[in-house]
Amino acid sequence: MATLAAHKKHKVTIVGSGNWGTTMAKLVAENTKAHPTLYELNVQMWVFEEEVTIPKNSRHYDPGSELANKPQKLSELINNLHENVKYLPNITLPPNVIANPSIVDACKDSTILIFVLPHQFIARVCDQLKGHIVPYARAISCTKGVDVSEKGIRLLSESIGVRLNIYCGALSGANIASEIALEKYSETTVAYDPPPMDSRNPTPKGSPTSSTVDLISPSKANPSARSARLQALPSDYPPLSHENVRKLFHRPYFHVRMVSDVAGVSLGGALKNIIALAAGFVDGLGWGDNAKAAVMRVGILEMVAFGKAFFADSVHTSTFTEESCGVADVVTSCMGGRNFRCAKMSIERGVSIDEIEQSELNGQKLQGTSTAYEVNSFLKSQGMEDDFPLFTAVYNILEGKVKPEQIPDLIERKD
Amino acid sequence: MATLAAHKKHKVTIVGSGNWGTTMAKLVAENTKAHPTLYELNVQMWVFEEEVTIPKNSRHYDPGSELANKPQKLSELINNLHENVKYLPNITLPPNVIANPSIVDACKDSTILIFVLPHQFIARVCDQLKGHIVPYARAISCTKGVDVSEKGIRLLSESIGVRLNIYCGALSGANIASEIALEKYSETTVAYDPPPMDSRNPTPKGSPTSSTVDLISPSKANPSARSARLQALPSDYPPLSHENVRKLFHRPYFHVRMVSDVAGVSLGGALKNIIALAAGFVDGLGWGDNAKAAVMRVGILEMVAFGKAFFADSVHTSTFTEESCGVADVVTSCMGGRNFRCAKMSIERGVSIDEIEQSELNGQKLQGTSTAYEVNSFLKSQGMEDDFPLFTAVYNILEGKVKPEQIPDLIERKD
């Protein structure tokens, strides 16, 4: 029996066009060009349309032009200049990045949707997309974080998957966007583990093959984790194996490791912000590099314990201790990230993080502080604050209940 | 049957009195005082005798004293001033640290010998001690590193153990001595795994109980790893369990985790220096924090692979990925250690590491460069250079055979 060769190609859409989204569009478009048998050349990038004036310090600013100082549509600017002058200035995008202000049109017929949106826009955008995507599409969430509350933990990838009734994986790592845009070397971790679906069987017309799967293993935190019916990829597409998904992201300057642990990858990107606050507190006290490294190490082990406690079925220790989304992202975040810097500043100046957020971030909240509060509220509801002494210490420092100097004592193992 | 209670106490000697040795003496003496049923109060510290003049900026310098500007014996200065004015100035030592210029007298009747000597002095000091220690003594090596050559790998703890025919464990971690001396918070890892010996059975007079053990599991690197007859600790001493050994080192500001993996702890302290060079090269190129974190992560995994390849029977992945002697020591070394700084400088100035060693270290060799050469010579002899692309890249950069810019390409996994 002859093997039915794949004759379709995957269409890829980047959902988002900020700093990180535009960087993703650039590298993915480089890869669709490099792998023409797998992917359609053109990569759609959904742009939340806005009127933008080319900044005077831009290489595209021409004072003699009649368009100088005139607001223009961001999507048109991107397609004309091959540059996102507002969110990723001075980086030339490949011509096969196509900015599109219509979310529905940008995602039409796409089999791969790469979500790179601020956390708070995900629900709204998914609602707009619902019913307008192919049912066998696959998604990857590049937005870091999880939704944690007293009630439980929901991964962003799960939120996307549930809202669109598709499978969604996750990408996370030590990934400062501006460095990657400049093609400075970095690594990332992509978690992609759809349920087994045999793509060699052509989907019968009108009755697509589907399989019932848990989007995420049931966990203590999500006792009601529901099953969803996911539709198999038709067999005339190349399979979305780890190897092929890796080819969509891997570049000579952006090394990808594929894993199956979506929960671990997602938790790493959220919990590292709490660790960065702890490292900042300790550094602000002038305790030196030993202390900072110790807090990072203890934090990584609390990440592992958190994953094991609430996602026991799916989380691997190695995701945190060996992958870019774990140890490396912790390192980067504790070397110079915003959470680290603000926490350090708060100790050095003897003021609260609230005040630093007011003075340094125009009142914008740090990811770390909101995650520390959310995680604490959840741990309290589980009666497990004492099992995570560093996370709990950070919360109590933010609340003014304990002092940073108490961290060693609070995290000391008494055995 | 009544349990025979331990009625003897362990006598502890610190073999070495440099910066790290004196710091160790301070914290161990704090602990012998805190645990009087286990340890004799006084801690002997062997001092390589030298004539020292109290520095003019010392708090002990008294221009009116007849001893001002006169050389005095270092051991006497330490015992009179309770300070090592030469190697750990401005730190007050507990009065139960007793400096002793005689190695044989300092170690007489000691059941616990803590080695904190520069690498190159270990063999000579052991030779001086041979025959002058109790046969059931136990040792801990606090000197980092391993002896690697074309012929194989020998842990320093193994060198000590073999020379003295006693069991020797290892202590290593993210431990910058000056920070610990100031009681700034840090952590360490102590590996201690003597063969099972039942200390409840009193040793018959004249025929001490002994047992035959491998000091270290046979490995590919040490096919001839020999067995040694180790003498059991008499039962009138408190057992040297993990719990009791931990009490000798653990302080509120110095948290100890006990493990059994002596090879892993020792390898971590040696191989991290190669990683620090790689991180320095990448940072010197201005590649940013993503790249630095990536190199550190890849380096930790090469540590794991190295341990597994050559000490498969005894090494645990978690020693490298979860303990202070692994991940945390890598972090500290790559944040500001000497290897890191010199490697970075060599790239920024466009000169060889040799030249940096000449100009910045008076020709003293970096630990990282010698380790990189030794490890490469060993890997070559095993035909395994390609299995350790980062270690091999560092060697080839030192040799001028490849450029630091090639690191991403050299360590890229082609799967």
Interface residues (C-beta under 8 A of the other chain):
Chain A: A174 N175 I176 E179 I180 K184 Y185 S186 E187 E243 P252 Y253 H255 R257 V282 W287 G288 D289 N290 A291 K292 A293 A294 M296 R297 V298 I300 L301 V304 S318 T321 E322 E323 S324 V327 A328 D329 V331 T332 M335 G336 I407 P408 D409 I411 E412 R413 D415
Chain B: A174 N175 I176 E179 I180 K184 Y185 S186 E187 E243 P252 Y253 H255 R257 V282 W287 G288 D289 N290 A291 K292 A293 A294 M296 R297 V298 I300 L301 V304 S318 T321 E322 E323 S324 V327 A328 D329 V331 T332 M335 G336 I407 P408 D409 E412 R413 D415
